[in-house]
Amino acid sequence: MKNKRPKVICLMMTSLDGKILGEKWGKSKPVELLKESFEKVHERIGIGAWIVGRKTMEKDFTNYARPVIRKTKESIPRTDFVVRKNAKTFAIALDGKGKLGWRKPEMQGDHVITILTEQVKDGYLAQLQKIGVSYIFAGKKQVDLETALEKLRSLFGIKKLMLEGGGHLNGSFLNEGLIDEFHQLLLPLADGSTENSSVFEIDEKVKKAKSTLFKLTQVKKIEHDVLWIKYTIKK
């Protein structure tokens, strides 16, 4: 099955107590230097396609823009819309209900692909087509991650995919056995919050296993006392 989908590498930066929301760590110069390690490692790994959940995308990239629903008299078929299958880099969002307010088809120079369900409105699809955002369908009411991954490979030729949160999206991938490697950037700071999200969050109602075992393959100290820890999943 793995050759039908991209290899998935999850990359996350965490505090010593496993929390992931960096905006809660303050904006002092030392903290900002620590957070810069994420982009540096992202570039070192060198994967040109990355995926995040809807909440992460709107918080960090689309600035909570409201979705545009265009007026359309005709029903739009629920078929995949591929604009740039040969793009070198891709920014991918999982947005089953069509809540992201896209204004352009690129994110930091990467071509945008959004993963939808068939319940999105015709006017939302019309807007995506108008501005040139690619979209794929991966379920009627809920996103099927395996279907989404297979389409990313077959339609766009994506062989490696960087998974970058948030915690619920990471948890969904882990729950479905779709993560091949986990790269943790362990930052030398403590969060201490009881509210901040953790790396993997899975609803108990859908959780398939008590735990997932990992195999340690690398520990490397990089800039500013950050540890780059690499694991593979034990099958």
Buried (B, 14 or more C-beta within 10 A) or exposed (E): EEEEBBBBBBBBBBBEEBBBBBEBBEEEEEBEEBBBBBEBBBEEBEBBBBBBBBBBBBBBBBEEEEBBBBEBEEEBEBEBBEBBBEBEBBBBBBBBBBBBBBEEBBBEEBBBBBBBBEBBBBBBBBBBBEBBBBBBBBBEEEBBBBBBBBBBBBBBEBBBBBBBBBBBBBBBBBBBBBBBBBBBBBBEBEBEEEEBBBBBBBEEEEEEEEEBEBEEEEEEEEEEEBBBBBBBBEE
